[in-house]
Amino acid sequence: MKEKTIVSTLTLFSSLASYWYAKEAQKDAIPFMMIGGFLGAVAGEVIYEKLKSIKNGK
């Protein structure tokens, strides 16, 4: 998989999950979405690096 695909997908899912949480908790959604998107991007980068290192046999 391409790095861009992994990072974008996780960013989207984490942003949507944080949006859903904010709406259920009746809070402002924007800060939650920003934090959720950031955490999703970081998780995507970590997963991509792990997959790349496994693929290269390190």
Rosetta blueprint (number, residue, H / E / L):
1 M L
2 K L
3 E H
4 K H
5 T H
6 I H
7 V H
8 S H
9 T H
10 L H
11 T H
12 L H
13 F H
14 S H
15 S H
16 L H
17 A H
18 S H
19 Y H
20 W H
21 Y H
22 A H
23 K H
24 E H
25 A L
26 Q L
27 K L
28 D L
29 A H
30 I H
31 P H
32 F H
33 M H
34 M H
35 I H
36 G H
37 G H
38 F H
39 L H
40 G H
41 A H
42 V H
43 A H
44 G H
45 E H
46 V H
47 I H
48 Y H
49 E H
50 K H
51 L H
52 K H
53 S H
54 I H
55 K H
56 N H
57 G L
58 K L
